[in-house]
């Protein structure tokens, strides 16, 4: 049985999905800005404030946006007749999204939380703590990779690449014949 949604329902789902995606990427970019500011801090209290802000962005923006984006994307696939395995770009995007969520939940999120915990426990001595520097490095590199992955997911949604070479060639022939017809129609 194929589910079909009312066109207004689909539009609302698309708005929810796009808002969640923008929030997820925006939160990731805000974390990158705060991590960059972390490097120039000489005061333990300032460092704690930056790391606490990062933790708050992760808890209040990134996590809910990731869940809403995934749920709305899944509903869109089911209700727009795309299904989950009909198009290669949907399968690829689903796998990458699941990977981004799992990586964020089990690696990136805990690293960023550890930064906040380390500065909260030892605000003045954290500058001499090798564990803080190590965790900061992993968190910063992982945040960059995660944000680039999220941007690539948006690009996949925009361009909808065909991962099947057999299908992409007939489309090119179809487009070429359309353009040939248009060019012949002009006087």
C-alpha positions in Angstrom: 0.0 0.0 0.0 1.4 3.3 -1.1 1.0 6.3 1.2 0.1 9.6 -0.4 0.1 12.9 1.4 -1.9 16.0 0.6 0.2 18.6 -1.2 -0.1 21.0 1.7 1.2 18.3 4.1 4.1 17.8 1.8 4.9 21.5 1.7 4.7 21.7 5.5 7.0 18.7 5.8 9.5 20.3 3.3 9.5 23.5 5.3 10.1 21.6 8.6 12.9 19.6 6.9 14.6 22.6 5.5 14.4 24.6 8.7 15.9 21.7 10.6 18.7 21.3 8.1 19.5 25.0 8.3 19.5 24.8 12.1 21.7 21.8 12.1 24.3 23.3 9.7 24.0 26.7 11.4 24.6 25.2 14.8 27.7 23.3 13.4 29.0 26.6 12.0 28.4 28.4 15.3 30.4 25.6 17.1 33.2 26.1 14.7 33.3 29.8 15.3 33.3 29.3 19.1 36.1 26.6 18.8 38.1 29.1 16.8 37.6 31.7 19.6 38.7 29.1 22.1 42.2 29.2 20.8 42.8 32.9 21.6 41.4 32.8 25.2 43.8 33.4 28.0 41.3 33.4 30.8 39.8 30.1 32.3 36.4 31.8 32.9 36.2 32.9 29.2 37.3 29.5 28.1 34.5 27.9 30.2 32.0 30.4 28.8 32.9 29.4 25.2 32.8 25.7 25.9 29.5 26.0 27.8 28.1 27.9 24.8 29.3 25.1 22.5 27.6 22.5 24.8 24.4 24.5 24.8 24.3 24.8 21.0 24.9 21.1 20.7 22.1 20.2 23.2 19.5 22.9 22.3 20.0 23.3 18.5 22.1 20.5 16.9 20.6 17.4 18.5 16.9 18.4 18.1 17.6 19.6 14.5 19.3 16.3 13.6 16.3 14.3 14.9 13.7 16.6 13.2 15.7 16.6 10.0 16.0 12.9 9.9 12.3 12.2 10.8 11.0 14.8 8.3 13.2 13.4 5.6 12.0 9.9 6.2 8.4 11.0 6.2 9.0 12.9 2.9 10.5 9.8 1.3 7.5 7.8 2.4 4.8 10.3 1.5 6.1 11.7 -1.8 6.3 8.4 -3.6 10.1 8.4 -3.6 10.2 5.5 -1.2 13.4 4.7 0.6 15.3 2.6 -2.0 13.9 3.9 -5.3 16.6 6.4 -5.9 20.3 6.0 -5.3 20.7 9.5 -4.0 18.1 8.9 -1.3 19.9 5.7 -0.2 23.2 7.5 -0.1 21.8 10.5 1.7 20.2 8.2 4.3 23.4 6.3 4.9 25.4 9.5 5.3 22.8 11.1 7.5 22.7 8.0 9.8 26.5 8.1 9.9 26.5 11.8 10.8 24.0 11.3 13.6 25.9 8.3 15.0 29.3 10.1 14.8 27.8 13.1 16.4 26.1 11.1 19.2 29.0 8.8 20.0 32.2 10.8 19.2 31.7 14.6 18.5 29.1 15.3 21.1 31.1 13.6 23.9 34.3 15.4 22.9 32.6 18.8 23.0 30.9 17.9 26.3 34.4 16.9 27.7 35.7 20.3 26.8 33.1 22.0 28.9 33.6 19.5 31.8 37.4 19.9 31.8 37.2 23.7 31.9 34.5 23.6 34.5 36.6 21.5 36.8 40.0 23.2 36.3 39.5 26.7 34.8 43.0 28.0 35.5 45.0 24.7 35.1 43.2 23.7 31.9 45.8 25.5 29.8 48.5 23.1 31.0 46.2 20.1 30.6 47.4 17.9 27.7 44.0 16.0 27.8 42.2 19.3 27.0 44.4 20.1 24.0 43.9 16.5 22.7 40.2 16.7 23.1 40.0 20.2 21.6 41.9 19.0 18.5 39.6 16.0 18.0 36.6 18.1 18.6 37.7 20.9 16.1 38.7 18.5 13.3 35.5 16.4 13.8 33.4 19.5 13.8 34.9 20.6 10.4 34.3 17.1 8.9 30.8 17.0 10.3 29.9 20.4 8.9 31.3 19.5 5.5 29.3 16.3 5.5 26.1 18.2 6.2 26.8 20.6 3.4 27.5 17.7 1.1 24.1 16.2 2.1 22.4 19.5 1.0 24.3 19.3 -2.3 23.1 15.7 -2.8 19.5 16.9 -2.2 19.9 19.7 -4.7 21.6 17.9 -7.5 20.1 14.4 -6.9 22.9 12.5 -8.6 22.2 9.3 -10.3 24.6 6.7 -8.8 23.6 4.3 -11.6 25.6 4.9 -14.8 23.1 3.0 -16.9 20.4 5.5 -16.1 22.4 8.6 -16.5 23.2 8.1 -20.2 19.6 7.9 -21.5 18.8 11.1 -19.5 21.7 12.9 -21.3 20.4 11.7 -24.7 16.9 12.9 -23.7 18.2 16.3 -22.7 20.3 16.5 -25.9 17.3 15.7 -28.0 15.3 18.4 -26.2 17.9 21.0 -26.8 18.2 20.0 -30.4 14.5 20.3 -30.9 14.5 23.8 -29.2 17.4 25.0 -31.4 15.6 23.8 -34.6 12.4 25.5 -33.6 14.0 29.0 -33.6 13.7 30.8 -36.9 
